[in-house]
Amino acid sequence: MAVHTALGEHGMIGDTRSSALVDRTGTITRLTWHVPGAAAPLHAQDMRPGGVSAIHLEDAQPLAQSYRAGTTILDTYFAGPTGALKLTDFMPVALPAPGTEDDAGDGIRDGARIVRFLTCTRGTMAGRLILNLDGQARAPEQLAANLWSVPLGEITLRLEGALDIAVSGSRLAMPFTLKAGEQAHLALSCDAGPQAEQVRSVSAARKALAQCDAFWRAEGAPAQGAGSPQA
């Protein structure tokens, strides 16, 4: 029988209409997207063993997890003999044009995307960011070296990253080796959602992170979790 991580061992990103649960190992175990015009929220892999997306590191262990103060941006920290790494998970926000607020009337959110942003904070870290393919998924289609389309249950995911992505068994994987100060990312988006600015470059991911941070701080979201640990 499959054993799942307890619900209390998760952080949540998003705005409750669109949201994802991320456990303390950096695995996205549940993903729900609110897409304007859809009859109901769209789901991917409810608490499934292996999760929706995971991080596999060579010789490193999860250290701690915390929210950035005043935001729903979630940082998960890892460390090992060769270095340390921070995984930042967030749902980018997009302010609509005047007169085009969504059905909640609050002028948000590009909730059909998740960005997984990697920063090596010390030494050298190697590993893979992966997307587990659902047993009911049709074969993924490669659109570019770092861009794939994946029919997954009720939805179709687009996977784009800073580095090349390849099929590895029943998953798509983006291998990485980062030195201190280097960054990379993997973005998951829902094809059923509105067309959004692509997040293929690290600079685009960094910009989306800064916008998300500024948005939540302006919204006055309550501070959550402890301060960021030193890795």
GITA-V392648 format. One record per run of one state. SS is the DSSP state (hx for helix, st for strand, lp for the rest). FROM is the first residue (numbers start at 1). LEN is the number of residues. If there is no record, write none. Layout:
ss: [SS & SS]
from: [FROM & FROM]
len: [LEN & LEN]
This chain:
ss: [lp & hx & st & lp & st & lp & st & lp & st & lp & st & lp & st & lp & st & lp & st & lp & st & lp & st & lp & st & lp & st & lp & st & lp & st & lp & st & lp & hx & lp]
from: [1 & 7 & 10 & 15 & 19 & 24 & 28 & 34 & 42 & 45 & 53 & 58 & 60 & 68 & 74 & 81 & 83 & 91 & 113 & 133 & 141 & 145 & 147 & 153 & 155 & 162 & 166 & 169 & 171 & 180 & 183 & 191 & 202 & 220]
len: [6 & 3 & 5 & 4 & 5 & 4 & 6 & 8 & 3 & 8 & 5 & 2 & 8 & 6 & 7 & 2 & 8 & 22 & 20 & 8 & 4 & 2 & 6 & 2 & 7 & 4 & 3 & 2 & 9 & 3 & 8 & 11 & 18 & 12]
